[in-house]
C-alpha cells in the first residue's frame, strides 16, 4: 500500500513543481495538491493503457507509470530552476487570545478523537454500501480479474461492466492501481484512497484560507468541514463525490488567487483542476457550465479579459479531452435515466430537508446564510467575492435543476443521491465563507 | 433515532444522515434559529467586547459553540461504532464483509442472505452477490 501512495505522490509533487515554480515546493499545501494531481496522472496513464491502447495487464503497466514519472522527473531537473525564488504568500499572523487558544485545544481534541475513529473504520470496514459497489468498485474488481477492458458490446463486461458504462474512470482506476500494487484484491485497503482524498481536502481548505484569513479562522472553518458528518463518512468509503469536491476546491482556490493577484500559474492550475474534475464524476459538467457562465458575465462587463477566458477554456478542455473524446466515440451519454423534461417542484422540500433538517452537515448551511447576511457589504464590494459566491449559487442551482427538471427527481425524493451531490460543492462553500471573513479587521 | 446511534451504518448507501427530532421539532432547525438570533445579538450588542477582537471572530466563536453541541453527539455515536470495530479486527476479510453487510439495516436483513444462497433475482442483492463472489462466478 505504501508503494501506491508513493506512486501517487511522486508524480504529483513533480507536477506541482512544474506548475507552481515560483512557490516553495515541499509544503503541506503542495502535498495535498500532489495527491490530487498524482491520482489524475496515474489514472490517466492507466486509462490510455487499457482504453486507448487496449492493452492487457502485464509488467509493462508498471513500467508505463514509472517510466512516465521518470520522464517527468528528468523534465523537472533540466528545466530552469526557479524553485522557491518568489513567494508572494502573505499570511496573517497574530497572537492568540486565551479564548482562541482554548478553542484551538478543543478543536484539536475533537479532531484527534474523530480522526482515530475514521482510521479505525477505514482499517476494518470493507466496502459494503450499494452505490459504492455498483458504481465505483465493481469495475475495479472486474478489471483486476479480467486483466483488460472488454470492447465487445455483446459481452457482460463491455467497457468494464457494471450498470453505469458512462461514468468516469478515475475512481475505479485508482482502486485498481492500489489492488494491482498489493497483488491481491483487498477491498478493505481501498478505504485508504479515500482517507487520502479526505485529508487532502481538509489540508487544501485550511492552507487555502490561511493565506487570506490567518491560521485561527482557517482552522475553525477547516474543522467545520472535517467534522460535517456526511463529509466525514465519505472519508473512508468509495464514492466519487468527495474526490470531486477536492478537485473543485482546488480549482476555486487557485481561481480566487488569480482574481486577487493575477499570477498566470494560478489561472493555469485552476483550469487544470477543472479539467481533471471531468475524470472523477459527471456532476463536474453542470458545475463547469455554471462557472463558465459567471466567467462569461465578468468578461462581458469587462471585469476580466476574453484572453483569460479563452485560455481557461482551452486548458480545462484539453485536460479533460481524452475522456471527453472517448465517451463521444462510444456514444456514452450523461444520463442514466430516461430522457425528457419533467417539472417536480416537490424536490425543493427534499433540498431544504437535506440542508436544514438532516444531520448531514451539522449547522453548516445556517452558518453560510448568517455569514452572507453579516458580510453582505464586504461581499458586494469585492469583485472576487461576488465571483465565488455567484459560482456557488449558480452551481447549487444547476444541481437542483437537474433534479427539478429531469427524471433524476426520484433520487431527490427518496434521498438516495441528493445530499452527496451537494457534497461536491461543500469545499467551495467553506472557501466562500472563509474568503468573506477576509480583511475583517479593517471594518473596526 | 437516539442521539448516540451510529446512523449511517443503518443505511446501505451514504446519502443523508437523518436529523434528530424533539417530538415533531427538528433539532437542527431549532438550533439554527437560536443561532441566527444569538448572532444578531452578539453582533449588535457586544460592541466593546474585549475578549475577542472583532465581529468575525465573535461570529466564529458562536458558530463553534453551536457546532460542538451536535458534534459531541456525533462523536459519542462514533465512539459506540468504533467499539464494534474491535470485534471486526479478529475476523478475516470475508467475515468482515458479512459482518458489515449484515449490519446495514435498511433492507430488513435481506442483504445477509447474499452470503448463504444462490445468485439472487433482486437487482440490488445481485449487485452485492456479483461483487463479493466475482472471482468464484468467473472461474
Interface residues (C-beta under 8 A of the other chain):
Chain A: X94 X97 X99 X100 X103 X106 X107 X110 X113 X114 X116 X117 X120 X121 X123 X124 X125 X126 X127 X128 X129 X130 X131 X132 X133 X134 X137 X138 X141 X142 X145 X146 X163 X185 X186 X187 X188 X216 X217 X220 X221 X223 X224 X227 X229 X230 X233 X234 X237 X239 X353 X354 X356 X357 X358 X359 X360 X362 X363 X366 X367 X369 X370 X371 X374 X375 X415 X416 X417 X418 X419 X420 X437 X440 X441 X443 X444
Chain B: X7 X8 X12 X13 X14 X15 X16 X17 X18 X19 X20 X26 X28 X29 X31 X32 X35 X36 X39 X43 X51 X52 X53 X54 X55 X56 X57 X59 X60 X61 X63 X64 X66 X67 X68 X70 X71 X74 X75 X78 X79 X81 X82 X85 X88 X89 X93 X96 X97 X100 X101 X104 X124 X127 X128 X130 X131 X134 X135 X138
